[in-house]
Amino acid sequence: MADFTKNILLYALICFLPQSLLAQSGNTGMGDDDSGSMTSLAERVLKMEKKQDAFNVYLNFSGAGSVGLGEEDDKAGFKCKQLRLEIKGNLTDRFYYRFRQRLNKSSSATDGDNFAKATDYMMVGYRFNGKWSVQVGKMCQYWGGYEFDANPVHIYQYSDMIDNLNSSKAGIVVLYKPVLSQEFVAEISNARNENLETAFPGVKTQGIADTKIPFAYILNWNGNFAGNHFQTRWAWGLRTLARNTFSRQMILGQRFVYSKFQCYVDYSCEYADIDRMGIITREVARLLPEGESHFEKVAYHSLVAKADWRFAGRWNAYVQGMYETASVRKGVAELKNYRKHYSYFAGVEYYPDKSQDLRAFLSYLGQAYRYTGKSGMQNRNENRIELGIMYRIKCF
């Protein structure tokens, strides 16, 4: 616990400066509010003047050429990191909708909700008035944190916690804004995309049975203070994974925003009766008790800090650090606090066109995995340099 506290303080020091140019968002609700700031291709190429907000089409793309710097990860190559089609709009002053599909992921329907995992969004919403609204359909759950809320196209690499969150679920969301600077969200959604045996193969042999109500319950608070300079995205949720089997998760995000600087610090933790994230089960399955397929009573912690500096008109620099731990809390003594994951990123971005969400980037991404001797795992390091682009193309 002492080591974790020291690392929290260490990474928090990254954020003594405020935040950057673009307050990135895009993963919850209606996503990026860029309707008035970006010129669409239809406007630019066909000279079409857009007079309504009912139909907006975006193509979110990021790709890079990378070179590994270590002995084990010395490969070089080009890779598509994100490719998502997005269509959204306001049909009236009250009705709105959003659809987002990953084009480089399987489109096969799952056996639980009958959506493809590639479908991030198929949501419709209704605004009752300026304070109350409701959303129904499949959407990203309203977890807190700024890493999670960023448009995925702008992420260089997710933390373990967010990369394994599996947050796109069918459900219903109620939003309440008592004042413009404060928003409260209550959500009930599916806890799983699949049936129990598909989500946790072999788990029934551990005496874990399915539940009739596999729901997730999330409460979220988004705050805004000091004239937009200090913002919060906090959330707590409970998932019913199986009968008497739960996952409890909390994500606390804080962001400081100024004219040319911004930074955020996200703290996340999950305590689960069964290894929902699956990292521990994948890494050390050989230590599972006989006849069991998934670890029980696990804990994950994550701390992410990122700072941006718009040091010149079209140039931005960023640094980012992550510290994460994984532990089995009961039954397997060798796996108590057995894993620590450190990440350290830095890079520069260039924005060639002010009317487009387009950036070229050069980044260094390093990671270190450290294990206790009792776990039998070998420490490893991964390092790479990436040169690529991120482009949120507004087609129409």
C-alpha positions as CSV (number, residue, x, y, z in Angstrom):
1,M,0.0,0.0,0.0
2,A,2.9,2.3,0.8
3,D,4.4,1.8,-2.7
4,F,1.1,2.6,-4.3
5,T,0.7,5.8,-2.3
6,K,4.2,6.9,-3.2
7,N,3.5,6.3,-6.9
8,I,0.2,8.3,-6.7
9,L,2.1,11.3,-5.4
10,L,4.8,10.8,-8.0
11,Y,2.4,10.8,-10.9
12,A,0.4,13.6,-9.5
13,L,3.4,15.9,-9.8
14,I,3.1,15.7,-13.5
15,C,-0.1,17.7,-13.2
16,F,1.2,20.8,-11.5
17,L,0.5,22.6,-14.8
18,P,-2.9,23.2,-16.3
19,Q,-4.3,21.8,-19.6
20,S,-4.1,22.0,-23.5
21,L,-5.9,23.3,-26.5
22,L,-8.6,20.8,-27.1
23,A,-10.7,19.4,-24.2
24,Q,-10.9,16.0,-25.7
25,S,-14.1,14.0,-25.3
26,G,-16.2,11.7,-27.4
27,N,-16.9,8.4,-25.7
28,T,-20.1,9.2,-23.8
29,G,-23.3,10.9,-24.7
30,M,-23.2,12.7,-28.0
31,G,-19.4,12.9,-28.0
32,D,-17.3,15.6,-29.4
33,D,-19.1,19.0,-29.8
34,D,-17.4,20.1,-33.0
35,S,-20.4,20.9,-35.2
36,G,-19.4,24.5,-35.5
37,S,-15.6,24.3,-35.5
38,M,-14.9,21.7,-38.3
39,T,-15.5,22.1,-42.0
40,S,-16.9,18.9,-43.6
41,L,-15.6,17.4,-46.8
42,A,-19.0,18.0,-48.4
43,E,-18.7,21.7,-47.7
44,R,-15.1,22.0,-48.8
45,V,-15.2,19.8,-52.0
46,L,-18.8,20.2,-53.2
47,K,-19.4,23.7,-51.9
48,M,-22.5,22.5,-50.1
49,E,-23.7,24.9,-47.3
50,K,-25.0,22.9,-44.4
51,K,-28.1,24.3,-42.8
52,Q,-29.2,21.6,-40.4
53,D,-27.7,19.3,-37.6
54,A,-29.8,16.2,-38.2
55,F,-27.2,14.2,-40.1
56,N,-23.5,14.3,-39.4
57,V,-21.1,11.7,-40.7
58,Y,-17.6,11.2,-39.3
59,L,-14.7,8.7,-40.0
60,N,-12.4,8.4,-37.0
61,F,-9.0,7.0,-38.0
62,S,-5.6,6.7,-36.5
63,G,-2.6,4.7,-37.8
64,A,1.1,4.6,-37.3
65,G,4.4,3.1,-38.4
66,S,6.2,1.8,-35.3
67,V,9.6,0.5,-34.4
68,G,10.2,-1.7,-31.3
69,L,13.3,-0.8,-29.3
70,G,13.7,-3.9,-27.2
71,E,15.1,-7.4,-27.9
72,E,11.7,-9.0,-27.6
73,D,9.7,-6.3,-29.3
74,D,12.1,-5.2,-32.1
75,K,9.6,-5.6,-34.9
76,A,8.7,-2.7,-37.3
77,G,5.6,-2.2,-39.3
78,F,2.5,-0.1,-40.1
79,K,-0.8,-0.6,-38.3
80,C,-4.3,0.8,-38.2
81,K,-5.0,1.7,-34.6
82,Q,-8.6,2.9,-34.8
83,L,-11.2,3.0,-37.6
84,R,-14.7,3.9,-36.6
85,L,-17.7,5.2,-38.6
86,E,-19.9,7.6,-36.7
87,I,-23.3,9.1,-37.6
88,K,-25.2,11.4,-35.3
89,G,-27.5,14.3,-35.1
90,N,-30.4,16.3,-33.6
91,L,-33.6,15.4,-35.3
92,T,-35.6,18.0,-33.4
93,D,-34.9,20.3,-30.4
94,R,-35.7,17.3,-28.3
95,F,-34.8,14.1,-30.2
96,Y,-31.2,13.1,-31.0
97,Y,-29.4,9.9,-32.0
98,R,-25.9,8.5,-32.3
99,F,-24.4,5.5,-34.1
100,R,-20.8,4.4,-34.0
101,Q,-19.3,1.2,-35.5
102,R,-15.8,-0.1,-35.4
103,L,-14.8,-1.1,-39.0
104,N,-11.8,-3.2,-38.0
105,K,-13.6,-5.5,-35.5
106,S,-15.9,-8.5,-35.9
107,S,-19.5,-7.7,-36.7
108,S,-20.9,-11.0,-35.5
109,A,-23.7,-10.7,-33.0
110,T,-23.0,-11.8,-29.4
111,D,-25.2,-14.5,-27.8
112,G,-26.3,-12.1,-25.0
113,D,-27.6,-8.7,-26.3
114,N,-27.5,-9.7,-30.0
115,F,-25.4,-6.6,-30.8
116,A,-22.0,-7.0,-32.4
117,K,-19.1,-5.9,-30.1
118,A,-18.1,-3.7,-33.0
119,T,-21.2,-1.6,-32.4
120,D,-20.2,1.1,-29.8
121,Y,-23.4,3.1,-30.2
122,M,-26.9,2.7,-31.4
123,M,-28.6,5.2,-29.1
124,V,-31.5,7.6,-29.2
125,G,-32.1,10.3,-26.7
126,Y,-34.9,12.7,-25.7
127,R,-34.6,16.1,-23.9
128,F,-37.6,16.8,-21.7
129,N,-36.3,20.3,-20.9
130,G,-33.0,22.0,-20.2
131,K,-32.4,19.9,-17.1
132,W,-33.7,16.3,-17.8
133,S,-33.0,13.9,-20.6
134,V,-33.0,10.2,-21.2
135,Q,-31.0,7.9,-23.5
136,V,-31.8,4.3,-24.5
137,G,-30.0,1.7,-26.7
138,K,-26.5,0.5,-26.8
139,M,-23.9,3.1,-25.7
140,C,-20.7,3.5,-23.8
141,Q,-21.5,3.3,-20.1
142,Y,-21.1,6.5,-18.1
143,W,-17.9,5.6,-16.3
144,G,-15.8,8.6,-15.0
145,G,-12.3,9.6,-15.9
146,Y,-10.8,11.6,-18.7
147,E,-8.9,8.7,-20.4
148,F,-12.1,6.9,-20.8
149,D,-14.1,9.9,-22.0
150,A,-11.6,10.8,-24.7
151,N,-12.4,9.9,-28.3
152,P,-10.6,6.6,-28.8
153,V,-9.0,8.0,-32.0
154,H,-7.0,10.3,-29.8
155,I,-5.6,7.6,-27.5
156,Y,-2.0,6.5,-28.0
157,Q,-2.4,3.5,-25.7
158,Y,-5.0,2.7,-23.1
159,S,-4.3,1.7,-19.5
160,D,-5.0,-1.9,-18.6
161,M,-8.1,-0.8,-16.7
162,I,-9.7,1.1,-19.6
163,D,-8.5,-1.4,-22.3
164,N,-10.3,-4.2,-20.5
165,L,-13.4,-2.1,-19.3
166,N,-15.6,-3.5,-22.1
167,S,-18.0,-0.6,-21.6
168,S,-20.4,-0.6,-24.5
169,K,-23.7,-2.1,-23.3
170,A,-27.4,-1.8,-24.0
171,G,-29.4,0.0,-21.3
172,I,-31.1,3.2,-20.2
173,V,-29.6,6.4,-18.9
174,V,-31.2,9.4,-17.1
175,L,-29.3,12.7,-17.0
176,Y,-30.0,15.6,-14.8
177,K,-28.4,19.1,-15.0
178,P,-29.6,21.3,-12.1
179,V,-27.2,24.0,-13.4
180,L,-25.1,24.2,-16.6
181,S,-21.9,23.4,-14.7
182,Q,-23.1,20.2,-13.0
183,E,-24.5,17.0,-14.4
184,F,-25.7,13.8,-12.6
185,V,-26.2,10.5,-14.4
186,A,-27.9,7.3,-13.4
187,E,-27.6,4.3,-15.6
188,I,-28.9,0.7,-15.7
189,S,-27.4,-1.5,-18.4
190,N,-26.4,-5.0,-19.1
191,A,-23.4,-6.2,-17.1
192,R,-22.3,-8.5,-20.0
193,N,-22.6,-8.6,-23.7
194,E,-22.6,-12.5,-23.7
195,N,-24.2,-15.2,-21.8
196,L,-22.4,-16.4,-18.6
197,E,-20.7,-19.4,-20.2
198,T,-19.5,-17.4,-23.2
199,A,-18.2,-14.6,-21.0
200,F,-16.5,-16.9,-18.4
201,P,-16.0,-20.3,-20.0
202,G,-16.0,-23.2,-17.5
203,V,-17.0,-21.0,-14.6
204,K,-20.0,-23.1,-13.7
205,T,-17.6,-25.8,-12.5
206,Q,-16.6,-23.4,-9.7
207,G,-20.1,-23.4,-8.4
208,I,-21.0,-20.1,-9.9
209,A,-24.5,-20.0,-11.4
210,D,-26.1,-17.5,-13.7
211,T,-28.3,-14.7,-12.5
212,K,-31.7,-13.7,-13.8
213,I,-30.8,-10.0,-13.6
214,P,-27.2,-9.5,-15.0
215,F,-27.4,-5.7,-14.8
216,A,-24.8,-2.9,-14.1
217,Y,-25.8,0.1,-12.0
218,I,-23.7,3.3,-12.4
219,L,-23.9,6.7,-10.8
220,N,-21.9,9.5,-12.4
221,W,-21.1,13.1,-11.5
222,N,-19.6,15.6,-14.0
223,G,-18.6,18.9,-12.4
224,N,-17.3,22.1,-13.7
225,F,-15.7,24.8,-11.5
226,A,-13.8,28.1,-11.6
227,G,-14.9,29.1,-15.1
228,N,-14.1,25.7,-16.7
229,H,-10.5,25.6,-15.2
230,F,-11.3,22.6,-12.9
231,Q,-13.5,19.7,-14.0
232,T,-14.4,16.4,-12.5
233,R,-15.7,13.1,-13.9
234,W,-16.5,10.7,-11.0
235,A,-18.4,7.4,-11.2
236,W,-19.1,4.4,-9.1
237,G,-20.8,1.2,-10.3
238,L,-21.9,-2.3,-9.4
239,R,-22.1,-5.1,-11.9
240,T,-24.0,-8.3,-11.2
241,L,-21.9,-10.8,-13.1
242,A,-23.5,-14.0,-11.9
243,R,-25.6,-15.2,-8.9
244,N,-24.2,-13.5,-5.8
245,T,-21.1,-12.6,-7.9
246,F,-20.4,-8.9,-8.3
247,S,-17.9,-6.4,-9.5
248,R,-17.5,-3.0,-7.8
249,Q,-15.7,-0.2,-9.7
250,M,-14.9,3.4,-9.1
251,I,-13.2,5.9,-11.4
252,L,-12.3,9.4,-10.3
253,G,-11.1,11.9,-12.9
254,Q,-9.9,15.4,-12.3
255,R,-8.8,17.8,-15.0
256,F,-7.2,21.3,-14.9
257,V,-7.7,23.4,-18.1
258,Y,-6.1,26.7,-19.1
259,S,-5.4,28.4,-22.4
260,K,-2.3,26.5,-23.5
261,F,-2.0,23.8,-20.9
262,Q,-4.1,21.1,-19.5
263,C,-3.6,18.0,-17.4
264,Y,-5.7,15.3,-15.8
265,V,-5.3,12.6,-13.2
266,D,-7.6,9.5,-13.2
267,Y,-7.7,7.0,-10.4
268,S,-9.5,3.7,-10.9
269,C,-10.1,0.6,-8.9
270,E,-12.1,-2.6,-9.3
271,Y,-12.9,-5.3,-6.8
272,A,-14.5,-8.3,-8.4
273,D,-15.8,-11.6,-7.1
274,I,-14.6,-13.2,-10.4
275,D,-11.8,-12.0,-12.7
276,R,-14.0,-9.9,-15.1
277,M,-11.0,-8.1,-16.7
278,G,-9.2,-11.4,-17.2
279,I,-5.6,-10.1,-16.9
280,I,-4.7,-12.3,-13.9
281,T,-6.4,-15.3,-15.4
282,R,-4.6,-15.0,-18.7
283,E,-1.2,-14.4,-17.1
284,V,-1.1,-17.0,-14.4
285,A,-3.7,-19.6,-15.2
286,R,-1.3,-22.4,-14.2
287,L,-1.8,-21.3,-10.5
288,L,-5.6,-21.7,-10.6
289,P,-6.9,-24.2,-8.1
290,E,-7.7,-27.6,-9.7
291,G,-11.0,-27.6,-11.5
292,E,-11.3,-23.8,-11.7
293,S,-11.1,-21.6,-14.9
294,H,-11.1,-18.1,-13.4
295,F,-9.6,-16.4,-10.4
296,E,-12.0,-15.2,-7.7
297,K,-11.7,-12.2,-5.3
298,V,-9.4,-10.0,-7.5
299,A,-8.4,-6.4,-7.2
300,Y,-7.1,-3.9,-9.8
301,H,-5.8,-0.4,-9.3
302,S,-4.9,2.2,-11.9
303,L,-3.4,5.7,-11.8
304,V,-3.1,7.7,-15.1
305,A,-1.8,11.2,-15.5
306,K,-1.4,13.2,-18.7
307,A,-0.3,16.7,-19.5
308,D,-0.5,18.7,-22.7
309,W,1.3,21.9,-23.7
310,R,0.4,23.9,-26.8
311,F,3.8,25.5,-27.0
312,A,3.4,27.0,-30.5
313,G,0.4,27.8,-32.8
314,R,0.1,24.4,-34.5
315,W,2.3,22.3,-32.1
316,N,1.4,20.4,-29.0
317,A,3.6,18.3,-26.7
318,Y,2.4,15.8,-24.2
319,V,3.7,13.5,-21.4
320,Q,1.8,10.7,-19.8
321,G,2.4,8.2,-17.0
322,M,0.5,5.2,-15.7
323,Y,0.9,2.9,-12.7
324,E,-1.3,-0.2,-12.3
325,T,-1.4,-3.1,-10.0
326,A,-3.2,-6.5,-10.0
327,S,-3.8,-8.9,-7.0
328,V,-5.7,-12.0,-5.9
329,R,-7.1,-11.1,-2.5
330,K,-8.1,-14.6,-1.3
331,G,-7.0,-18.2,-1.8
332,V,-3.7,-17.9,-3.7
333,A,-1.0,-16.4,-1.5
334,E,1.5,-16.2,-4.4
335,L,-0.6,-13.7,-6.3
336,K,-1.2,-11.1,-3.6
337,N,0.1,-7.8,-5.2
338,Y,2.0,-9.9,-7.7
339,R,1.9,-7.5,-10.6
340,K,3.0,-3.8,-11.2
341,H,2.7,-2.2,-14.6
342,Y,4.4,1.1,-15.3
343,S,3.9,3.1,-18.5
344,Y,5.6,6.3,-19.7
345,F,4.8,8.1,-22.9
346,A,5.9,11.4,-24.5
347,G,5.5,13.0,-27.9
348,V,4.8,16.0,-30.1
349,E,1.8,16.6,-32.4
350,Y,1.4,18.9,-35.4
351,Y,-2.0,20.3,-36.6
352,P,-1.6,21.3,-40.3
353,D,-5.2,22.6,-40.8
354,K,-7.1,24.6,-38.2
355,S,-10.5,23.6,-39.8
356,Q,-9.8,19.9,-39.4
357,D,-9.3,17.6,-36.4
358,L,-6.1,16.2,-38.0
359,R,-2.8,15.8,-36.3
360,A,0.5,14.1,-37.2
361,F,2.5,12.8,-34.3
362,L,5.8,11.4,-33.2
363,S,5.7,9.4,-29.9
364,Y,7.7,7.3,-27.6
365,L,5.8,4.7,-25.6
366,G,7.5,2.6,-22.9
367,Q,6.1,0.0,-20.5
368,A,7.6,-2.0,-17.7
369,Y,6.0,-5.1,-16.1
370,R,7.3,-6.1,-12.7
371,Y,6.3,-9.4,-10.9
372,T,6.9,-10.9,-7.5
373,G,9.2,-13.9,-7.4
374,K,6.4,-16.2,-6.0
375,S,4.2,-15.6,-9.1
376,G,6.8,-17.3,-11.4
377,M,6.4,-14.5,-14.0
378,Q,9.4,-12.9,-15.7
379,N,9.8,-9.1,-15.7
380,R,9.7,-7.5,-19.1
381,N,10.0,-4.2,-20.8
382,E,8.4,-2.9,-24.0
383,N,9.5,0.2,-25.9
384,R,8.6,1.6,-29.2
385,I,8.5,4.8,-31.3
386,E,5.5,5.7,-33.5
387,L,5.1,8.1,-36.3
388,G,1.5,8.5,-37.6
389,I,-1.7,10.5,-37.9
390,M,-5.0,10.9,-36.1
391,Y,-7.8,12.2,-38.2
392,R,-11.5,12.7,-37.3
393,I,-12.8,13.3,-40.8
394,K,-16.1,15.1,-40.9
395,C,-17.6,13.8,-44.1
396,F,-20.9,15.6,-44.0
